[in-house]
Each structure stands twice: as C-alpha cells, then as structure tokens.
Amino acid sequence: MSGNNNPVINFEGYRIREINYKTYTSDTEFDTNFNKKTTVLQTKPGINEDENKGKINMIATFANKDRLSIGTLEINAFFSLNKDLDIEEKRKYLLVNGSAMVYPYIRTIISLLTSLDNSDVTVLPSLNFIDAYKKINKN
C-alpha cells in the first residue's frame, strides 16, 4: 500500500469501443443466437511501460428473453496509477476498483439503450468485484 496521500487509482474517463443490439421476431430465432447466459462480463487490464497509466477493457454481453433481445457493449476505461504501488497491486486495483468505477456506466448505457425501443428496460445486476477478483485468483 502507498504511504502517501495520493489516490492509488484515479479514473480518467472511458470510451465506448462498440455497441451491438439486436431484437428477434421469434423465440426460436432468439434461442438460436442466445448463449444460455443472461449476462457475461469480461474484464482485461493493461498497464503502460512506465507503470503510471492503466486501462481496462470491459465487454458486457446481455440478453432479455422476454424482449427477445441480445446485445454487447465494449468499453475502454483509463486510469492513472500511484507510482508507489508494485505491479501486482496496480493490477488488483485496476481489476477491483477500476471495474467497480466503470461498471455503473455500463449499467446505465445498457439501460438507456434498451429503453429506446421498449419500456421494459434491461438492468444489469449489481456485482461484487472483490469477490470476483478472489475467485479469479483462486482458480
């Protein structure tokens, strides 16, 4: 942990890389394209060579069986990192804190997108990124 008062991670913003959203006209067509999970979240961290900047790439895949809709949202989020942390601490802060900072934006974008064609909005569940990080490192 850092001994100074500088934040360990500072959110600098995000960019939407890609949005895909599709509705289907029948249960059969939906089931053919549905991957059997309603929400999947993938997160990949990256740290620059100077180890003072970090990035996470997050891809959320979502589906709503009642609305026969499936979509994906990909975002890159950018952070500055405290220089006093070692590389593993930086990676952990990106995965846990960085993901927790960006996930509300993902939830909002998906809710907004799905509200544009129907009042039955798709809302992603809340997530505990600390538990997810522990689970990933256990495996």
C-alpha positions as CSV (number, residue, x, y, z in Angstrom):
1,M,0.0,0.0,0.0
2,S,1.1,3.5,-0.6
3,G,2.3,5.6,2.3
4,N,1.4,9.0,0.8
5,N,-1.9,10.7,0.4
6,N,-2.1,10.3,-3.3
7,P,-5.0,8.2,-4.5
8,V,-3.9,4.7,-5.5
9,I,-6.0,4.8,-8.7
10,N,-7.7,7.7,-10.4
11,F,-10.4,7.3,-13.0
12,E,-9.7,9.5,-16.1
13,G,-12.6,8.5,-18.3
14,Y,-13.8,5.9,-20.8
15,R,-14.6,5.4,-24.4
16,I,-17.2,3.2,-26.0
17,R,-15.5,0.9,-28.4
18,E,-18.5,-0.9,-29.7
19,I,-22.3,-1.4,-29.1
20,N,-24.3,-4.2,-30.7
21,Y,-28.0,-4.6,-30.0
22,K,-30.4,-6.9,-31.8
23,T,-34.0,-7.9,-31.3
24,Y,-35.5,-11.1,-32.7
25,T,-39.0,-11.8,-34.0
26,S,-39.4,-15.3,-32.6
27,D,-38.4,-17.5,-29.6
28,T,-36.8,-19.9,-32.0
29,E,-34.6,-17.2,-33.6
30,F,-33.7,-15.8,-30.2
31,D,-32.8,-19.3,-28.8
32,T,-30.6,-20.0,-31.8
33,N,-28.5,-16.9,-31.0
34,F,-28.7,-16.9,-27.2
35,N,-25.6,-18.2,-25.4
36,K,-27.6,-19.5,-22.4
37,K,-26.3,-16.8,-20.0
38,T,-28.2,-13.6,-19.5
39,T,-25.2,-11.5,-18.6
40,V,-21.5,-12.1,-19.1
41,L,-18.8,-9.6,-18.1
42,Q,-15.2,-9.9,-19.4
43,T,-12.5,-7.6,-18.0
44,K,-8.9,-7.3,-19.2
45,P,-6.4,-4.9,-17.5
46,G,-3.4,-3.3,-19.1
47,I,-0.6,-1.2,-17.6
48,N,1.8,1.0,-19.7
49,E,5.5,0.6,-19.7
50,D,6.1,3.4,-17.2
51,E,3.5,1.8,-14.9
52,N,1.8,5.1,-14.2
53,K,-1.2,4.6,-16.5
54,G,-3.7,1.7,-16.6
55,K,-6.5,0.7,-18.9
56,I,-9.3,-1.9,-18.6
57,N,-11.3,-3.3,-21.5
58,M,-14.7,-4.4,-20.4
59,I,-17.2,-6.3,-22.5
60,A,-20.7,-6.8,-21.3
61,T,-22.9,-9.3,-23.1
62,F,-26.6,-9.1,-22.1
63,A,-29.9,-10.8,-23.1
64,N,-33.5,-10.3,-22.3
65,K,-35.6,-13.4,-23.1
66,D,-38.9,-11.6,-22.6
67,R,-38.0,-8.9,-25.1
68,L,-36.1,-11.3,-27.4
69,S,-33.1,-9.1,-27.4
70,I,-29.3,-9.7,-27.2
71,G,-26.5,-7.1,-27.1
72,T,-22.9,-6.4,-26.3
73,L,-21.2,-3.3,-25.1
74,E,-17.4,-2.8,-25.1
75,I,-15.7,0.0,-23.2
76,N,-12.1,1.0,-22.6
77,A,-11.6,2.9,-19.3
78,F,-8.4,4.9,-18.5
79,F,-6.7,5.4,-15.1
80,S,-3.7,7.0,-13.6
81,L,-1.9,4.8,-11.0
82,N,0.1,5.7,-7.9
83,K,3.8,5.2,-8.6
84,D,4.4,3.7,-5.1
85,L,2.4,0.6,-5.8
86,D,4.0,-2.6,-7.2
87,I,2.8,-4.1,-10.4
88,E,0.6,-6.7,-8.8
89,E,-1.1,-4.1,-6.6
90,K,-1.7,-1.9,-9.7
91,R,-3.3,-4.9,-11.5
92,K,-5.5,-5.6,-8.5
93,Y,-6.6,-2.0,-8.2
94,L,-7.5,-1.9,-11.9
95,L,-9.5,-5.1,-11.7
96,V,-11.3,-4.4,-8.5
97,N,-11.6,-0.7,-8.0
98,G,-11.3,0.2,-11.7
99,S,-14.0,-2.3,-12.7
100,A,-16.2,-1.0,-9.9
101,M,-15.8,2.6,-11.1
102,V,-16.7,1.7,-14.7
103,Y,-19.5,-0.8,-14.2
104,P,-22.1,1.8,-13.3
105,Y,-21.5,3.5,-16.7
106,I,-22.0,0.1,-18.4
107,R,-25.2,-0.5,-16.5
108,T,-26.5,3.0,-17.4
109,I,-25.6,2.7,-21.1
110,I,-27.3,-0.7,-21.4
111,S,-30.4,0.6,-19.5
112,L,-30.6,3.6,-21.7
113,L,-30.1,1.6,-24.9
114,T,-32.7,-0.9,-24.1
115,S,-35.2,1.8,-23.0
116,L,-35.1,3.3,-26.5
117,D,-37.3,0.6,-28.1
118,N,-39.3,-0.7,-25.1
119,S,-40.4,0.4,-21.6
120,D,-39.2,-2.9,-20.2
121,V,-35.6,-1.8,-19.6
122,T,-32.8,-4.3,-19.2
123,V,-30.9,-3.6,-15.9
124,L,-27.7,-5.5,-15.3
125,P,-27.3,-6.9,-11.8
126,S,-25.0,-5.3,-9.1
127,L,-21.7,-7.1,-8.8
128,N,-19.1,-7.5,-6.1
129,F,-15.7,-7.1,-7.8
130,I,-13.7,-8.0,-4.7
131,D,-15.4,-11.5,-4.6
132,A,-14.9,-11.9,-8.3
133,Y,-11.2,-11.0,-8.0
134,K,-10.7,-13.5,-5.2
135,K,-12.5,-16.2,-7.3
136,I,-10.3,-15.5,-10.3
137,N,-7.1,-15.7,-8.3
138,K,-8.2,-18.9,-6.6
139,N,-8.6,-20.5,-10.0
